[in-house]
Amino acid sequence: MSAHRVVIVGGGFGGLDAAKALGNAPVSVTLFDRRNFHLFQPLLYQVATGALSPGEIASPLRVVLRKYANIEVLLGEVVDLDVENRQVILSDSRAAYDDLIVATGATHHYFGNDQWAALAPGLKTVEDATEIRRRILLAFEMAEREPDPQKRRSWLTFVIAGGGATGVELAGALGEIANDTLRWDFRHINPADAQILLVEGESRLLPPFPPDLSAKAERQLVSLGVRSLLGARVVNIDAEGVTVKTGDCEEHIAARTVLWAAGVRASRLGKVLAERAGAPLDRAGRVLVAPDLSVPGHPGIYVVGDLANFPHQTGKPLPGVAPVAMQQGRYVGRLIRDKLRGRPVSPFHYFNKGNLATVGRNRAVAEFGKLHVAGFLAWFLWVFVHLMYLVEFENRLLVLVEWVYNYITRNRGARLITRGENTRTPDRA
């Protein structure tokens, strides 16, 4: 009799932890991913701001899973599903499954304005991070060469749309770059003159955090020269800047660098599951899963991570953060093992260990239940937690050494302006 076949689509936090939970189990596991590596997305903003290199936060999936003889990793993109015949359809082949785990995450959401993507990149992939790094560093270079004060000002104006954790972290890192990292690098401009604007539609930054921590995070950003525009939303982006609407008032801000951190939407496999398996979707395209994270009516198909909407615990979707995806992946892996052994299965329950967001050097906020911490202690906890979550020991060591060096010198060693084939230096006119 052939082994029970489990197919995992996606090698992010949810898919990787599901695979580990099934490691050395009496099942045959195949993990498909379009990339050959697992990316530690919570530190992607540090690649985007030159503090880390991509290789320091990425781990080859084959290396991570090679100790499990029952797991194979295949490079491939799943484009469709054949639910009736229990097969995933790739761009060049098919693969059969007995149980399917879909963990393909989410991507940027421009709320119907996809044309903004080229003007305001988001931060989800290594390519996104290196493109953002290129734009940030190039802005200072172009300002150095620009004789016109008004145009120079637009090069030194940075707008970040979205005041969640990603936006706050990007804004804080930008403040450090302008005030510390580049302080002595230029002859015709003062990088500290940079204007960094953080646009948030809610009445406070970090909406998922308690109000007192939101206020402390905003004060920490102010100390880095970051200004928040609250209760405001971006209504247009063009090559010259952004138009922001606050109440009934609209303002155009001249800015040559605009970054997007305002929203995410589920990967397109959510729509595929809706069409092929009748999966119910929410407005963001996430699958409304059953209490055991399965697709309703399909007990052998599971959805974990950012693609899943799990409202059964609090009445609201769980946050799209790494700990949720990791716990869901481990749960489904154990569920499949228990199911094969004939053991009863309990519904998924998320254990919230706390929330952390860093603002910059010695600046962060942390929530552990009723305990709220801000400042150096929160920052130290953030450093420790993120080091422990990195997949490989070698990466932990590399990142620790890089952080210690950056902390002592206030330097960012990965300040490289890289170009793709179609990238050229912007015109100054």
N, C-alpha and C positions, 0 to 999 in steps of 0.2 A: 504493500500500500504506500502511495507517495505521500510525502510530508505535507502537512497543512501549509498552504501558500499565503503569505502575507505580503502585500505590496504597499509600500509607503511612498507617497508622492511629496517630495520636499525635504530638504536636509537642513532646515532651520531648527530652532529650539524645539518645537513640538515633534517634528519628524525624527530628529536625532535622538531625543530622549525616549521616544517610542521604540526606536530600533535598539537602544541599549537595554530597555526593559525586556525585550524579546531575545536578547543575546544568549546563546547557548540553550535556548528553549527547544522543544521538539517541533519546531516549525521551520519552514524555509522562508527567509525574509529577503526581499529585493527592494532596495531604496533607489528611486529615480530622482535625479535633480538635474536642472539645466547647467549648474555649475559643479565643479569638482571639489568645492570647499564649503565648509560651514563658516558663516560670517557672524561675528559677534557685533550685532547692530548697535547695542547701547554705546559702544565706543566709536562708532562711525564718525560722529561729529569731530572727534579728535584727529582723524585722518583729514577731514575737511578743513581743519584749522592748523594743520602742519605739526601737530604734537606727536603723532604716531604715523607709521607707514602701514599700508594695507596688509602686508604679510604678518604684522604683529597682532592683528585681530582676526585672522582667518586661519583655518586649519583644514587640511585635505581630509575629505570624508573617508577615504580609504584608510588613511592613517588612524583616524579616530576609531574606526570600527574593525580594524584588521584582526583584533584578538578574538572576534566572534566568528567561529567557523561556519555558522549557519546564515550569515548575512553577506549578501553581495551588493556592491554599489555600482550602479550603471549610470553613465552620462546620457541623458535623454530628456526630451520634453513631452510630457503627457498633454495631448491636445483634445482628447475626447474620451468618453466612457461607453462601454457596451454593458449596461447593467444586467440585461437578460442573460448574457453569456458569461458574466463576471470577468470582463477583460478591460484593461486600460489600453487606450489607443495612443501610441506615440506617433511622432511625425514620420517614422520609418518602420514601425513594427507594432506588434501587440504583445501583451503579457497577461496571463491568466492570474486570478487571485481567488482565494477563499474568503479572506478578510482584506478590506482596503482602508487605509488611513490616509486622508487628504490633509496635508499641512503646508499649503502653498502661500499662506500669509496674505499680505495686503500690499497695495501700491499707493502712489500719490493720488489725491483727489482734488481736482481743481473746480469742483462744483459746476460742471458744465462749460468750463472755460479752458478746454484742453490746449488751446493755442498759447496759453500762458506758460506751458511747460518749458518751451525753449528759452523764455525770458527769465523764468524764476524756477530754477531746478530744485527738486526736493532731495531728500536724503534717505535712500533705501539701499543703494548698492555701492560697491567700490567705485564704479564709474561715476556715480553721482558725487561721491566724496571728493574724488580727484578733480572733477569739473568745478565743484564749489571752491576747492582750494585754489585752483587756477584763477577763478574770477576774483577771489578776495585779494590774492597777492598781486594780480595784474592791475587791479584798481589802484593800489598804492604806486605801482610803477608808472601808470599813465598819469596819475596826479603829479608825480615828480617831474614829468616832462611838459605838463600843461601850463602855458603862460597866462591863460585867461582865468581870473579868479573864480568866476561863476562856474565855468566848466570844471575847474579843479575841485570846486565844492561838490559837484555832482559825483565826481569820481570818489570822493571821500565820504559819501553818504551811503549807508548800508541799511536796507529795509528787510526785516524778517517778518513774514506773515505767519502768525500763529504763536501764541504765548504758552503752549504746553511745554512739556519737559524738553523736547527737541529744540524748540525755539529759544527757550531760556538758556539751554546749554550752548547753543550756537552764539547767542548774543553775548553771554559771559566770556566765551573764548575769544570772540572778536574784540571785546573790550580789553582783554589782556594783550592781544596782538598789538592793538593800537597804542596802548599805554606803556607796555613793557617790552615785548619782543622786538618791535621795529623801532624802538626809541632812537637809536643812534645810527640807523641804516641809511638815512636819506639826507641830502644836502639842501633841498629846496622846499621841502614840506616838513611839517611836524605831524607825524602819524597820530598823535594824541588829539589833533583837531578833527579827527573822524567823527561823524555823527552816526550813531547806531540807533535805529528806531525799531521797536518791537511792537507789532500791531496785533491786538487781541480783541476778538469780538465780544467776549464776556467782560464782566465788570472788574475782573481781577486776573492776574497771571496764575498759572498752574491750577486751573479750575478743579481738578480731582483732589487737590490737597486742601487741608483746613484753611480757613481765611487768614489765621494768624501767620501761618507759614508762607502763604502767598504774599502777604505784606512784607515779611522779612526778606523773601527772595527779591522782591522789587527794590527794597532798600539796598540790598547787596549789588544789584545791577546798577543802580544809580551811582554807587561808589566807583563803578567801572566806566562811567560815562554813558550808560545805556538809558535811553528815554522810552518809556512805555506809552503807547496810545491805546487806552482801554475803551471798551464799548465801541470800537471802530472796526470796519471791515474793508478789505480791498475790493474795489469795484472795477478796476481796470489796471492793466499792466502794459506798458509799451517800452520801446527801446530807450526812452528818456527818463522813465521812472514809473511811479505808481500813483493811482488816484485812490484816496482813502475817504470813506464816508463815515462821519460821526453824527448821529442824529439825522438832521436834514441838511447838514453842511458837507460839501465835498471839497477836498484839497488835493492838488497834484503836488507830489513831492519829487523833485529832480534827484534821481538816484540811478547810477549806472550798475549797481549790484543789488539785485532783489533775490531773496532766498525764500523757499516755500516750506512751511512747517505747519500748515493750517488744517490739514485733514488727510485721511486715508480712506481708501475703498478696497473692498475685498478683491482677491485675484479672480480672474475670469473663470476659474474652475467652479466657483460658486454658481455662476450662471449655467455651466454645463451640468452640475448636479441638479439644478432646478429643472432643466429640460429633460434630462435622462432619467432622473429618479424622483421627480416631483418634490424636490427639497424646498421647503418654504424659506424665503429670503427676507431680510430686513431691508430698510431703505439704503443701507450702505453695501448691499450685496452679500452680506454674511449669512451663513446657513443657520437657521433656528434649529439647533440640535435637541435631541431628547436628553433626559437626565443622565444617560450613560454615554453621551456625546455621539450617538449614532444618528444617522439621517432617519427621520420618522418613516416607518414602513420598510426600512432596509437595515436590519440588525447587523449586517456584515459590512456596512460602510460607516466609517467614523470620520469626523471632522474635528481638528484640534487647532489651537492657536488663533491667530488674528482672523482666520476665515470663519471661525465658529462664533455664534451668538448664543451664550449660555445664560439665560435669565432665571434659571430655576432656584438659584441660591438667594439672590437679593431682590429679584424682580427687575433688575437692570442687567445689561450685558456686562460681563467681566471686562476689566481694562485690557487693552492690547499691549501687554508688557511680557517680557521674557518669562518671569516666574509662572504666569498663567499657562503659557504654552508648554513649558517644561513639565509642570504638574499634570496637565492634560495628556501629554504624550506618555508619561510614565503610567498614568492611570489606564489608558487604552492598552498599552503593552501588557500590563498585569491582568486586565480584563480578559484579553484573548487567552492568556495562559490559564486563568481560572476557568474560563468557559470550556476549554478543551479538557480540563480535569473534572468537569461537572460540578464545580463549586459555585455557590451563589455569588451574585455580583451586586454590590451596593452602588447607588448613584454617585456621580462625581461630586466632590466637595473641595472647593478651593480654600487653601489655608493661606491667608494674607500675612506674610512675614513683615510687611511694612513697605513704605514708599520712600524713595530717595531721589533727589534731583540736585545736581551740582550746578553752581553758578560760576565757579572759577576757583582759582587758588585760594585755599582756606575758606571758601564760601560754598555752602550747600544748605539744604533743608532736608529733614528726615522726619517721618511719621511712623511711630510704632504704637499703634493703638492710641491710648490717651497720652503717650509720651511724645512730645514735639521737641525737636532739637534743631538748632540752626548754628551756622558758623563753623569753626574749625572742627569740632567734634563730629558734626554731621558730615563734613567733608572727609574726615579720616574714615568714618564708617563707610562712606560711598567708595573710597579707594579700596578698602579691604574687601567689600562685597563684590565689586567688579573684578578684582583680581581672582577671587575664588570661583567666579562663574566662568572665567575663561577656560576653554576646553582643554588645552594642552599645557603641561607644566612648562615647556619651553617658552610658550607665549606669555605665561604669567611672569617668568623670569625676565624676558625681554621687555615687557611693558613696565615691570617694576623698576628695572634699571633706567629705562627712558624717563619714567616719571620722576625718579630721584634726581636725575641729571637736569631735567627741566625745572624741577622745584628749586634746585640750588642756583642754576644759572639764569632762570627765567627765559631760557632759549627754547625754540621749537626747531628741531633738527631736520624735519621733513618739509621744509619750505621750498618745494619745487613747483615751478610753473611748467606743467606738461601740456602737450598739444596733441590732439588727434589729427587725422589726415585732413579734415575739413576745417580745422580751427586756425584762425589767423588773428593777429593782434588787432584790436578794434581801432577804428579811425578816431583821431582826436577831434575831428571837426564835428 
